Every structure is written in structure tokens, then in C-alpha cells.
Amino acid sequence: MTTLVYEALYHVRTFHPQVTHVFYNSRADWYYCDDNFNGPVLDDRVDVGLLEDAADSVAGFPAAFAI
């Protein structure tokens, strides 16, 4: 897990503490979810720039990371 992925996960958890995982598909799209694979609705409080930077920091896709 890169530092930016770690920071993005904890940023999302600030607003959605149930989030435990992030998955990136082959296009670097992300999906944040809980242990049951339920994803929150990300709103304006979440800094999408942080999420984009995290996706850019991943070396290969698809990828999955968990807290």
C-alpha cells in the first residue's frame, strides 16, 4: 500500500468510518467499501483529488488494499 493510498483510505474513513477496503480496476477507477462490500455514497466532503492521487500512485491494476 502506498502512502497516498493509506492517506486516501483514512480520509474517506473520516466521513465513512465503516470503510475498510479500496479496490482499483484496470482503468484505476476506485471503489471504497466495508467488509460486506457495501460502498458509501461519496459526497463533496471527500477530496477527490486525494483519491485521484492515490490511484495514480498504484503500480499495477487491478489492485486491492485493506485496513
PQR file of N, CA, C, O and H, with PARSE charges and radii, in Angstrom:
ATOM      1  N   MET A   1       0.864  -1.174   0.000 -0.4000 1.5000
ATOM      2  CA  MET A   1       0.000   0.000   0.000 -0.0000 2.0000
ATOM      3  C   MET A   1       0.903   1.228   0.000  0.5500 1.7000
ATOM      4  O   MET A   1       1.814   1.338   0.821 -0.5500 1.4000
ATOM      5  N   THR A   2       0.647   2.139  -0.915 -0.4000 1.5000
ATOM      6  CA  THR A   2       1.425   3.372  -0.947 -0.0000 2.0000
ATOM      7  C   THR A   2       0.945   4.327   0.141  0.5500 1.7000
ATOM      8  O   THR A   2      -0.151   4.176   0.680 -0.5500 1.4000
ATOM      9  H   THR A   2      -0.093   2.049  -1.582  0.4000 1.0000
ATOM     10  N   THR A   3       1.767   5.291   0.447 -0.4000 1.5000
ATOM     11  CA  THR A   3       1.388   6.301   1.434 -0.0000 2.0000
ATOM     12  C   THR A   3       0.126   7.040   0.987  0.5500 1.7000
ATOM     13  O   THR A   3      -0.736   7.352   1.808 -0.5500 1.4000
ATOM     14  H   THR A   3       2.658   5.413   0.009  0.4000 1.0000
ATOM     15  N   LEU A   4       0.020   7.319  -0.305 -0.4000 1.5000
ATOM     16  CA  LEU A   4      -1.150   8.046  -0.801 -0.0000 2.0000
ATOM     17  C   LEU A   4      -2.427   7.210  -0.715  0.5500 1.7000
ATOM     18  O   LEU A   4      -3.499   7.751  -0.444 -0.5500 1.4000
ATOM     19  H   LEU A   4       0.721   7.066  -0.972  0.4000 1.0000
ATOM     20  N   VAL A   5      -2.325   5.905  -0.942 -0.4000 1.5000
ATOM     21  CA  VAL A   5      -3.493   5.030  -0.782 -0.0000 2.0000
ATOM     22  C   VAL A   5      -3.909   5.013   0.684  0.5500 1.7000
ATOM     23  O   VAL A   5      -5.096   5.109   0.996 -0.5500 1.4000
ATOM     24  H   VAL A   5      -1.454   5.466  -1.162  0.4000 1.0000
ATOM     25  N   TYR A   6      -2.951   4.894   1.568 -0.4000 1.5000
ATOM     26  CA  TYR A   6      -3.217   4.916   3.008 -0.0000 2.0000
ATOM     27  C   TYR A   6      -3.915   6.212   3.408  0.5500 1.7000
ATOM     28  O   TYR A   6      -4.920   6.189   4.118 -0.5500 1.4000
ATOM     29  H   TYR A   6      -1.986   4.817   1.314  0.4000 1.0000
ATOM     30  N   GLU A   7      -3.381   7.339   2.950 -0.4000 1.5000
ATOM     31  CA  GLU A   7      -3.979   8.635   3.274 -0.0000 2.0000
ATOM     32  C   GLU A   7      -5.397   8.755   2.717  0.5500 1.7000
ATOM     33  O   GLU A   7      -6.287   9.280   3.386 -0.5500 1.4000
ATOM     34  H   GLU A   7      -2.564   7.358   2.373  0.4000 1.0000
ATOM     35  N   ALA A   8      -5.605   8.274   1.508 -0.4000 1.5000
ATOM     36  CA  ALA A   8      -6.944   8.349   0.911 -0.0000 2.0000
ATOM     37  C   ALA A   8      -7.932   7.478   1.672  0.5500 1.7000
ATOM     38  O   ALA A   8      -9.066   7.894   1.909 -0.5500 1.4000
ATOM     39  H   ALA A   8      -4.882   7.847   0.964  0.4000 1.0000
ATOM     40  N   LEU A   9      -7.517   6.269   2.059 -0.4000 1.5000
ATOM     41  CA  LEU A   9      -8.407   5.400   2.841 -0.0000 2.0000
ATOM     42  C   LEU A   9      -8.811   6.075   4.147  0.5500 1.7000
ATOM     43  O   LEU A   9      -9.988   6.076   4.510 -0.5500 1.4000
ATOM     44  H   LEU A   9      -6.595   5.931   1.867  0.4000 1.0000
ATOM     45  N   TYR A  10      -7.848   6.644   4.846 -0.4000 1.5000
ATOM     46  CA  TYR A  10      -8.180   7.284   6.110 -0.0000 2.0000
ATOM     47  C   TYR A  10      -8.975   8.572   5.913  0.5500 1.7000
ATOM     48  O   TYR A  10      -9.783   8.934   6.768 -0.5500 1.4000
ATOM     49  H   TYR A  10      -6.893   6.644   4.551  0.4000 1.0000
ATOM     50  N   HIS A  11      -8.759   9.255   4.814 -0.4000 1.5000
ATOM     51  CA  HIS A  11      -9.573  10.438   4.518 -0.0000 2.0000
ATOM     52  C   HIS A  11     -11.040  10.026   4.326  0.5500 1.7000
ATOM     53  O   HIS A  11     -11.937  10.647   4.895 -0.5500 1.4000
ATOM     54  H   HIS A  11      -8.103   8.961   4.119  0.4000 1.0000
ATOM     55  N   VAL A  12     -11.278   8.993   3.534 -0.4000 1.5000
ATOM     56  CA  VAL A  12     -12.653   8.511   3.321 -0.0000 2.0000
ATOM     57  C   VAL A  12     -13.240   8.036   4.648  0.5500 1.7000
ATOM     58  O   VAL A  12     -14.413   8.282   4.930 -0.5500 1.4000
ATOM     59  H   VAL A  12     -10.549   8.489   3.071  0.4000 1.0000
ATOM     60  N   ARG A  13     -12.430   7.353   5.468 -0.4000 1.5000
ATOM     61  CA  ARG A  13     -12.919   6.856   6.766 -0.0000 2.0000
ATOM     62  C   ARG A  13     -13.290   7.988   7.723  0.5500 1.7000
ATOM     63  O   ARG A  13     -14.074   7.778   8.648 -0.5500 1.4000
ATOM     64  H   ARG A  13     -11.477   7.153   5.239  0.4000 1.0000
ATOM     65  N   THR A  14     -12.744   9.172   7.515 -0.4000 1.5000
ATOM     66  CA  THR A  14     -13.125  10.321   8.343 -0.0000 2.0000
ATOM     67  C   THR A  14     -14.631  10.564   8.243  0.5500 1.7000
ATOM     68  O   THR A  14     -15.285  10.910   9.227 -0.5500 1.4000
ATOM     69  H   THR A  14     -12.107   9.343   6.763  0.4000 1.0000
ATOM     70  N   PHE A  15     -15.161  10.381   7.054 -0.4000 1.5000
ATOM     71  CA  PHE A  15     -16.584  10.627   6.806 -0.0000 2.0000
ATOM     72  C   PHE A  15     -17.404   9.337   6.773  0.5500 1.7000
ATOM     73  O   PHE A  15     -18.614   9.365   7.001 -0.5500 1.4000
ATOM     74  H   PHE A  15     -14.630  10.101   6.254  0.4000 1.0000
ATOM     75  N   HIS A  16     -16.761   8.223   6.494 -0.4000 1.5000
ATOM     76  CA  HIS A  16     -17.434   6.928   6.390 -0.0000 2.0000
ATOM     77  C   HIS A  16     -16.590   5.879   7.132  0.5500 1.7000
ATOM     78  O   HIS A  16     -15.875   5.100   6.503 -0.5500 1.4000
ATOM     79  H   HIS A  16     -15.779   8.200   6.309  0.4000 1.0000
ATOM     80  N   PRO A  17     -16.675   5.862   8.475 -0.5600 1.5000
ATOM     81  CA  PRO A  17     -15.793   5.004   9.279  0.2800 2.0000
ATOM     82  C   PRO A  17     -15.957   3.507   9.027  0.5500 1.7000
ATOM     83  O   PRO A  17     -15.115   2.718   9.455 -0.5500 1.4000
ATOM     84  N   GLN A  18     -17.005   3.111   8.356 -0.4000 1.5000
ATOM     85  CA  GLN A  18     -17.213   1.700   8.072 -0.0000 2.0000
ATOM     86  C   GLN A  18     -16.322   1.196   6.936  0.5500 1.7000
ATOM     87  O   GLN A  18     -16.193  -0.014   6.754 -0.5500 1.4000
ATOM     88  H   GLN A  18     -17.690   3.751   8.009  0.4000 1.0000
ATOM     89  N   VAL A  19     -15.711   2.092   6.177 -0.4000 1.5000
ATOM     90  CA  VAL A  19     -14.884   1.708   5.029 -0.0000 2.0000
ATOM     91  C   VAL A  19     -13.623   0.992   5.513  0.5500 1.7000
ATOM     92  O   VAL A  19     -12.923   1.472   6.405 -0.5500 1.4000
ATOM     93  H   VAL A  19     -15.816   3.075   6.325  0.4000 1.0000
ATOM     94  N   THR A  20     -13.349  -0.164   4.908 -0.4000 1.5000
ATOM     95  CA  THR A  20     -12.165  -0.956   5.255 -0.0000 2.0000
ATOM     96  C   THR A  20     -11.329  -1.347   4.043  0.5500 1.7000
ATOM     97  O   THR A  20     -10.206  -1.823   4.208 -0.5500 1.4000
ATOM     98  H   THR A  20     -13.917  -0.554   4.184  0.4000 1.0000
ATOM     99  N   HIS A  21     -11.842  -1.161   2.840 -0.4000 1.5000
ATOM    100  CA  HIS A  21     -11.160  -1.601   1.627 -0.0000 2.0000
ATOM    101  C   HIS A  21     -11.255  -0.561   0.519  0.5500 1.7000
ATOM    102  O   HIS A  21     -12.181   0.249   0.473 -0.5500 1.4000
ATOM    103  H   HIS A  21     -12.754  -0.774   2.706  0.4000 1.0000
ATOM    104  N   VAL A  22     -10.269  -0.611  -0.371 -0.4000 1.5000
ATOM    105  CA  VAL A  22     -10.365   0.120  -1.627 -0.0000 2.0000
ATOM    106  C   VAL A  22      -9.891  -0.824  -2.725  0.5500 1.7000
ATOM    107  O   VAL A  22      -8.872  -1.501  -2.589 -0.5500 1.4000
ATOM    108  H   VAL A  22      -9.517  -1.270  -0.333  0.4000 1.0000
ATOM    109  N   PHE A  23     -10.643  -0.852  -3.801 -0.4000 1.5000
ATOM    110  CA  PHE A  23     -10.325  -1.663  -4.979 -0.0000 2.0000
ATOM    111  C   PHE A  23     -10.136  -0.716  -6.156  0.5500 1.7000
ATOM    112  O   PHE A  23     -10.863   0.267  -6.303 -0.5500 1.4000
ATOM    113  H   PHE A  23     -11.471  -0.301  -3.911  0.4000 1.0000
ATOM    114  N   TYR A  24      -9.152  -1.024  -6.989 -0.4000 1.5000
ATOM    115  CA  TYR A  24      -8.907  -0.270  -8.213 -0.0000 2.0000
ATOM    116  C   TYR A  24      -9.057  -1.235  -9.383  0.5500 1.7000
ATOM    117  O   TYR A  24      -8.495  -2.330  -9.365 -0.5500 1.4000
ATOM    118  H   TYR A  24      -8.561  -1.822  -6.870  0.4000 1.0000
ATOM    119  N   ASN A  25      -9.809  -0.832 -10.390 -0.4000 1.5000
ATOM    120  CA  ASN A  25      -9.954  -1.696 -11.569 -0.0000 2.0000
ATOM    121  C   ASN A  25      -8.839  -1.384 -12.568  0.5500 1.7000
ATOM    122  O   ASN A  25      -7.933  -0.606 -12.268 -0.5500 1.4000
ATOM    123  H   ASN A  25     -10.266   0.057 -10.404  0.4000 1.0000
ATOM    124  N   SER A  26      -8.905  -1.975 -13.726 -0.4000 1.5000
ATOM    125  CA  SER A  26      -7.839  -1.825 -14.719 -0.0000 2.0000
ATOM    126  C   SER A  26      -7.715  -0.404 -15.264  0.5500 1.7000
ATOM    127  O   SER A  26      -6.696  -0.065 -15.865 -0.5500 1.4000
ATOM    128  H   SER A  26      -9.641  -2.607 -13.970  0.4000 1.0000
ATOM    129  N   ARG A  27      -8.737   0.433 -15.064 -0.4000 1.5000
ATOM    130  CA  ARG A  27      -8.686   1.834 -15.505 -0.0000 2.0000
ATOM    131  C   ARG A  27      -8.332   2.778 -14.366  0.5500 1.7000
ATOM    132  O   ARG A  27      -8.362   3.996 -14.539 -0.5500 1.4000
ATOM    133  H   ARG A  27      -9.565   0.158 -14.576  0.4000 1.0000
ATOM    134  N   ALA A  28      -7.997   2.224 -13.199 -0.4000 1.5000
ATOM    135  CA  ALA A  28      -7.667   2.988 -11.991 -0.0000 2.0000
ATOM    136  C   ALA A  28      -8.889   3.651 -11.367  0.5500 1.7000
ATOM    137  O   ALA A  28      -8.741   4.563 -10.553 -0.5500 1.4000
ATOM    138  H   ALA A  28      -7.973   1.234 -13.058  0.4000 1.0000
ATOM    139  N   ASP A  29     -10.096   3.212 -11.731 -0.4000 1.5000
ATOM    140  CA  ASP A  29     -11.296   3.658 -11.026 -0.0000 2.0000
ATOM    141  C   ASP A  29     -11.264   3.023  -9.639  0.5500 1.7000
ATOM    142  O   ASP A  29     -10.733   1.925  -9.473 -0.5500 1.4000
ATOM    143  H   ASP A  29     -10.217   2.471 -12.392  0.4000 1.0000
ATOM    144  N   TRP A  30     -11.818   3.694  -8.658 -0.4000 1.5000
ATOM    145  CA  TRP A  30     -11.762   3.169  -7.306 -0.0000 2.0000
ATOM    146  C   TRP A  30     -13.138   2.807  -6.787  0.5500 1.7000
ATOM    147  O   TRP A  30     -14.160   3.319  -7.245 -0.5500 1.4000
ATOM    148  H   TRP A  30     -12.249   4.586  -8.793  0.4000 1.0000
ATOM    149  N   TYR A  31     -13.132   1.898  -5.807 -0.4000 1.5000
ATOM    150  CA  TYR A  31     -14.350   1.519  -5.100 -0.0000 2.0000
ATOM    151  C   TYR A  31     -13.977   1.337  -3.640  0.5500 1.7000
ATOM    152  O   TYR A  31     -13.236   0.414  -3.302 -0.5500 1.4000
ATOM    153  H   TYR A  31     -12.302   1.482  -5.435  0.4000 1.0000
ATOM    154  N   TYR A  32     -14.476   2.198  -2.778 -0.4000 1.5000
ATOM    155  CA  TYR A  32     -14.262   2.106  -1.339 -0.0000 2.0000
ATOM    156  C   TYR A  32     -15.453   1.369  -0.746  0.5500 1.7000
ATOM    157  O   TYR A  32     -16.597   1.641  -1.111 -0.5500 1.4000
ATOM    158  H   TYR A  32     -15.078   2.947  -3.053  0.4000 1.0000
ATOM    159  N   CYS A  33     -15.192   0.431   0.171 -0.4000 1.5000
ATOM    160  CA  CYS A  33     -16.299  -0.351   0.723 -0.0000 2.0000
ATOM    161  C   CYS A  33     -15.962  -0.879   2.113  0.5500 1.7000
ATOM    162  O   CYS A  33     -14.830  -0.782   2.586 -0.5500 1.4000
ATOM    163  H   CYS A  33     -14.263   0.210   0.468  0.4000 1.0000
ATOM    164  N   ASP A  34     -16.994  -1.443   2.752 -0.4000 1.5000
ATOM    165  CA  ASP A  34     -16.822  -2.059   4.064 -0.0000 2.0000
ATOM    166  C   ASP A  34     -16.554  -3.557   3.903  0.5500 1.7000
ATOM    167  O   ASP A  34     -16.383  -4.041   2.784 -0.5500 1.4000
ATOM    168  H   ASP A  34     -17.914  -1.522   2.368  0.4000 1.0000
ATOM    169  N   ASP A  35     -16.518  -4.280   5.006 -0.4000 1.5000
ATOM    170  CA  ASP A  35     -16.235  -5.717   4.974 -0.0000 2.0000
ATOM    171  C   ASP A  35     -17.272  -6.520   4.195  0.5500 1.7000
ATOM    172  O   ASP A  35     -16.991  -7.636   3.758 -0.5500 1.4000
ATOM    173  H   ASP A  35     -16.657  -3.886   5.914  0.4000 1.0000
ATOM    174  N   ASN A  36     -18.460  -5.962   4.019 -0.4000 1.5000
ATOM    175  CA  ASN A  36     -19.526  -6.640   3.276 -0.0000 2.0000
ATOM    176  C   ASN A  36     -19.623  -6.138   1.835  0.5500 1.7000
ATOM    177  O   ASN A  36     -20.585  -6.443   1.131 -0.5500 1.4000
ATOM    178  H   ASN A  36     -18.688  -5.055   4.374  0.4000 1.0000
ATOM    179  N   PHE A  37     -18.627  -5.371   1.403 -0.4000 1.5000
ATOM    180  CA  PHE A  37     -18.548  -4.816   0.051 -0.0000 2.0000
ATOM    181  C   PHE A  37     -19.643  -3.791  -0.248  0.5500 1.7000
ATOM    182  O   PHE A  37     -20.001  -3.568  -1.405 -0.5500 1.4000
ATOM    183  H   PHE A  37     -17.845  -5.124   1.976  0.4000 1.0000
ATOM    184  N   ASN A  38     -20.173  -3.170   0.817 -0.4000 1.5000
ATOM    185  CA  ASN A  38     -21.122  -2.071   0.653 -0.0000 2.0000
ATOM    186  C   ASN A  38     -20.330  -0.772   0.595  0.5500 1.7000
ATOM    187  O   ASN A  38     -19.543  -0.472   1.492 -0.5500 1.4000
ATOM    188  H   ASN A  38     -19.882  -3.352   1.757  0.4000 1.0000
ATOM    189  N   GLY A  39     -20.545  -0.008  -0.463 -0.4000 1.5000
ATOM    190  CA  GLY A  39     -19.812   1.242  -0.631 -0.0000 2.0000
ATOM    191  C   GLY A  39     -20.628   2.441  -0.217  0.5500 1.7000
ATOM    192  O   GLY A  39     -21.838   2.479  -0.440 -0.5500 1.4000
ATOM    193  H   GLY A  39     -21.184  -0.251  -1.193  0.4000 1.0000
ATOM    194  N   PRO A  40     -19.972   3.435   0.391 -0.5600 1.5000
ATOM    195  CA  PRO A  40     -20.684   4.658   0.763  0.2800 2.0000
ATOM    196  C   PRO A  40     -20.908   5.538  -0.460  0.5500 1.7000
ATOM    197  O   PRO A  40     -20.249   5.373  -1.487 -0.5500 1.4000
ATOM    198  N   VAL A  41     -21.828   6.456  -0.341 -0.4000 1.5000
ATOM    199  CA  VAL A  41     -22.007   7.487  -1.363 -0.0000 2.0000
ATOM    200  C   VAL A  41     -21.037   8.601  -0.997  0.5500 1.7000
ATOM    201  O   VAL A  41     -21.189   9.249   0.039 -0.5500 1.4000
ATOM    202  H   VAL A  41     -22.363   6.589   0.493  0.4000 1.0000
ATOM    203  N   LEU A  42     -20.040   8.822  -1.849 -0.4000 1.5000
ATOM    204  CA  LEU A  42     -19.063   9.862  -1.575 -0.0000 2.0000
ATOM    205  C   LEU A  42     -19.647  11.216  -1.957  0.5500 1.7000
ATOM    206  O   LEU A  42     -20.158  11.398  -3.062 -0.5500 1.4000
ATOM    207  H   LEU A  42     -19.917   8.296  -2.691  0.4000 1.0000
ATOM    208  N   ASP A  43     -19.564  12.154  -1.034 -0.4000 1.5000
ATOM    209  CA  ASP A  43     -20.136  13.477  -1.277 -0.0000 2.0000
ATOM    210  C   ASP A  43     -19.035  14.525  -1.355  0.5500 1.7000
ATOM    211  O   ASP A  43     -17.857  14.177  -1.430 -0.5500 1.4000
ATOM    212  H   ASP A  43     -19.148  12.006  -0.137  0.4000 1.0000
ATOM    213  N   ASP A  44     -19.399  15.795  -1.339 -0.4000 1.5000
ATOM    214  CA  ASP A  44     -18.454  16.894  -1.508 -0.0000 2.0000
ATOM    215  C   ASP A  44     -17.433  17.012  -0.384  0.5500 1.7000
ATOM    216  O   ASP A  44     -16.426  17.702  -0.539 -0.5500 1.4000
ATOM    217  H   ASP A  44     -20.356  16.078  -1.278  0.4000 1.0000
ATOM    218  N   ARG A  45     -17.673  16.353   0.741 -0.4000 1.5000
ATOM    219  CA  ARG A  45     -16.706  16.414   1.837 -0.0000 2.0000
ATOM    220  C   ARG A  45     -15.443  15.637   1.502  0.5500 1.7000
ATOM    221  O   ARG A  45     -14.373  15.941   2.028 -0.5500 1.4000
ATOM    222  H   ARG A  45     -18.491  15.792   0.867  0.4000 1.0000
ATOM    223  N   VAL A  46     -15.554  14.643   0.635 -0.4000 1.5000
ATOM    224  CA  VAL A  46     -14.409  13.817   0.258 -0.0000 2.0000
ATOM    225  C   VAL A  46     -13.606  14.543  -0.822  0.5500 1.7000
ATOM    226  O   VAL A  46     -14.152  14.958  -1.845 -0.5500 1.4000
ATOM    227  H   VAL A  46     -16.423  14.397   0.208  0.4000 1.0000
ATOM    228  N   ASP A  47     -12.322  14.686  -0.582 -0.4000 1.5000
ATOM    229  CA  ASP A  47     -11.425  15.354  -1.520 -0.0000 2.0000
ATOM    230  C   ASP A  47     -11.051  14.378  -2.637  0.5500 1.7000
ATOM    231  O   ASP A  47     -10.187  13.521  -2.455 -0.5500 1.4000
ATOM    232  H   ASP A  47     -11.878  14.349   0.248  0.4000 1.0000
ATOM    233  N   VAL A  48     -11.698  14.512  -3.778 -0.4000 1.5000
ATOM    234  CA  VAL A  48     -11.475  13.611  -4.904 -0.0000 2.0000
ATOM    235  C   VAL A  48     -10.034  13.704  -5.404  0.5500 1.7000
ATOM    236  O   VAL A  48      -9.503  12.735  -5.946 -0.5500 1.4000
ATOM    237  H   VAL A  48     -12.400  15.208  -3.926  0.4000 1.0000
ATOM    238  N   GLY A  49      -9.412  14.843  -5.227 -0.4000 1.5000
ATOM    239  CA  GLY A  49      -8.012  14.984  -5.613 -0.0000 2.0000
ATOM    240  C   GLY A  49      -7.115  14.001  -4.875  0.5500 1.7000
ATOM    241  O   GLY A  49      -6.187  13.441  -5.459 -0.5500 1.4000
ATOM    242  H   GLY A  49      -9.844  15.630  -4.787  0.4000 1.0000
ATOM    243  N   LEU A  50      -7.394  13.789  -3.584 -0.4000 1.5000
ATOM    244  CA  LEU A  50      -6.638  12.795  -2.813 -0.0000 2.0000
ATOM    245  C   LEU A  50      -6.866  11.387  -3.361  0.5500 1.7000
ATOM    246  O   LEU A  50      -5.938  10.581  -3.428 -0.5500 1.4000
ATOM    247  H   LEU A  50      -8.149  14.244  -3.110  0.4000 1.0000
ATOM    248  N   LEU A  51      -8.105  11.101  -3.750 -0.4000 1.5000
ATOM    249  CA  LEU A  51      -8.421   9.773  -4.282 -0.0000 2.0000
ATOM    250  C   LEU A  51      -7.748   9.564  -5.630  0.5500 1.7000
ATOM    251  O   LEU A  51      -7.267   8.469  -5.923 -0.5500 1.4000
ATOM    252  H   LEU A  51      -8.859  11.755  -3.695  0.4000 1.0000
ATOM    253  N   GLU A  52      -7.711  10.608  -6.451 -0.4000 1.5000
ATOM    254  CA  GLU A  52      -7.040  10.518  -7.749 -0.0000 2.0000
ATOM    255  C   GLU A  52      -5.537  10.328  -7.581  0.5500 1.7000
ATOM    256  O   GLU A  52      -4.927   9.523  -8.285 -0.5500 1.4000
ATOM    257  H   GLU A  52      -8.101  11.497  -6.213  0.4000 1.0000
ATOM    258  N   ASP A  53      -4.943  11.065  -6.652 -0.4000 1.5000
ATOM    259  CA  ASP A  53      -3.509  10.911  -6.384 -0.0000 2.0000
ATOM    260  C   ASP A  53      -3.193   9.503  -5.896  0.5500 1.7000
ATOM    261  O   ASP A  53      -2.173   8.923  -6.271 -0.5500 1.4000
ATOM    262  H   ASP A  53      -5.438  11.719  -6.080  0.4000 1.0000
ATOM    263  N   ALA A  54      -4.068   8.955  -5.061 -0.4000 1.5000
ATOM    264  CA  ALA A  54      -3.864   7.592  -4.566 -0.0000 2.0000
ATOM    265  C   ALA A  54      -3.902   6.594  -5.719  0.5500 1.7000
ATOM    266  O   ALA A  54      -3.052   5.708  -5.800 -0.5500 1.4000
ATOM    267  H   ALA A  54      -4.896   9.426  -4.756  0.4000 1.0000
ATOM    268  N   ALA A  55      -4.872   6.733  -6.600 -0.4000 1.5000
ATOM    269  CA  ALA A  55      -4.959   5.827  -7.754 -0.0000 2.0000
ATOM    270  C   ALA A  55      -3.719   5.949  -8.627  0.5500 1.7000
ATOM    271  O   ALA A  55      -3.210   4.946  -9.127 -0.5500 1.4000
ATOM    272  H   ALA A  55      -5.563   7.453  -6.533  0.4000 1.0000
ATOM    273  N   ASP A  56      -3.231   7.165  -8.811 -0.4000 1.5000
ATOM    274  CA  ASP A  56      -2.030   7.387  -9.624 -0.0000 2.0000
ATOM    275  C   ASP A  56      -0.792   6.760  -9.001  0.5500 1.7000
ATOM    276  O   ASP A  56       0.169   6.466  -9.711 -0.5500 1.4000
ATOM    277  H   ASP A  56      -3.644   7.980  -8.405  0.4000 1.0000
ATOM    278  N   SER A  57      -0.795   6.551  -7.695 -0.4000 1.5000
ATOM    279  CA  SER A  57       0.383   6.024  -7.003 -0.0000 2.0000
ATOM    280  C   SER A  57       0.487   4.507  -7.039  0.5500 1.7000
ATOM    281  O   SER A  57       1.511   3.942  -6.653 -0.5500 1.4000
ATOM    282  H   SER A  57      -1.575   6.790  -7.118  0.4000 1.0000
ATOM    283  N   VAL A  58      -0.571   3.844  -7.503 -0.4000 1.5000
ATOM    284  CA  VAL A  58      -0.579   2.382  -7.539 -0.0000 2.0000
ATOM    285  C   VAL A  58       0.195   1.907  -8.768  0.5500 1.7000
ATOM    286  O   VAL A  58       0.008   2.422  -9.871 -0.5500 1.4000
ATOM    287  H   VAL A  58      -1.403   4.303  -7.817  0.4000 1.0000
ATOM    288  N   ALA A  59       1.064   0.920  -8.564 -0.4000 1.5000
ATOM    289  CA  ALA A  59       1.955   0.463  -9.635 -0.0000 2.0000
ATOM    290  C   ALA A  59       1.248  -0.387 -10.684  0.5500 1.7000
ATOM    291  O   ALA A  59       1.577  -0.303 -11.867 -0.5500 1.4000
ATOM    292  H   ALA A  59       1.216   0.501  -7.668  0.4000 1.0000
ATOM    293  N   GLY A  60       0.291  -1.197 -10.273 -0.4000 1.5000
ATOM    294  CA  GLY A  60      -0.368  -2.089 -11.223 -0.0000 2.0000
ATOM    295  C   GLY A  60      -1.839  -2.271 -10.903  0.5500 1.7000
ATOM    296  O   GLY A  60      -2.261  -2.154  -9.753 -0.5500 1.4000
ATOM    297  H   GLY A  60       0.023  -1.266  -9.312  0.4000 1.0000
ATOM    298  N   PHE A  61      -2.598  -2.554 -11.924 -0.4000 1.5000
ATOM    299  CA  PHE A  61      -4.053  -2.710 -11.777 -0.0000 2.0000
ATOM    300  C   PHE A  61      -4.460  -4.038 -12.381  0.5500 1.7000
ATOM    301  O   PHE A  61      -3.816  -4.497 -13.324 -0.5500 1.4000
ATOM    302  H   PHE A  61      -2.255  -2.648 -12.858  0.4000 1.0000
ATOM    303  N   PRO A  62      -5.504  -4.672 -11.871 -0.5600 1.5000
ATOM    304  CA  PRO A  62      -6.318  -4.277 -10.730  0.2800 2.0000
ATOM    305  C   PRO A  62      -5.516  -4.418  -9.428  0.5500 1.7000
ATOM    306  O   PRO A  62      -4.498  -5.107  -9.374 -0.5500 1.4000
ATOM    307  N   ALA A  63      -6.006  -3.746  -8.393 -0.4000 1.5000
ATOM    308  CA  ALA A  63      -5.339  -3.771  -7.086 -0.0000 2.0000
ATOM    309  C   ALA A  63      -6.392  -3.670  -5.996  0.5500 1.7000
ATOM    310  O   ALA A  63      -7.476  -3.131  -6.216 -0.5500 1.4000
ATOM    311  H   ALA A  63      -6.833  -3.186  -8.437  0.4000 1.0000
ATOM    312  N   ALA A  64      -6.067  -4.190  -4.819 -0.4000 1.5000
ATOM    313  CA  ALA A  64      -6.961  -4.126  -3.668 -0.0000 2.0000
ATOM    314  C   ALA A  64      -6.132  -3.888  -2.417  0.5500 1.7000
ATOM    315  O   ALA A  64      -5.038  -4.433  -2.266 -0.5500 1.4000
ATOM    316  H   ALA A  64      -5.185  -4.628  -4.640  0.4000 1.0000
ATOM    317  N   PHE A  65      -6.664  -3.071  -1.531 -0.4000 1.5000
ATOM    318  CA  PHE A  65      -5.987  -2.767  -0.271 -0.0000 2.0000
ATOM    319  C   PHE A  65      -7.017  -2.759   0.853  0.5500 1.7000
ATOM    320  O   PHE A  65      -8.168  -2.373   0.649 -0.5500 1.4000
ATOM    321  H   PHE A  65      -7.552  -2.628  -1.654  0.4000 1.0000
ATOM    322  N   ALA A  66      -6.595  -3.187   2.035 -0.4000 1.5000
ATOM    323  CA  ALA A  66      -7.498  -3.244   3.183 -0.0000 2.0000
ATOM    324  C   ALA A  66      -6.804  -2.654   4.399  0.5500 1.7000
ATOM    325  O   ALA A  66      -5.580  -2.692   4.526 -0.5500 1.4000
ATOM    326  H   ALA A  66      -5.660  -3.501   2.201  0.4000 1.0000
ATOM    327  N   ILE A  67      -7.624  -2.109   5.288 -0.4000 1.5000
ATOM    328  CA  ILE A  67      -7.115  -1.588   6.564 -0.0000 2.0000
ATOM    329  C   ILE A  67      -7.197  -2.709   7.564  0.5500 1.7000
ATOM    330  O   ILE A  67      -6.827  -2.530   8.725 -0.5500 1.4000
ATOM    331  H   ILE A  67      -8.618  -2.079   5.184  0.4000 1.0000
TER
END
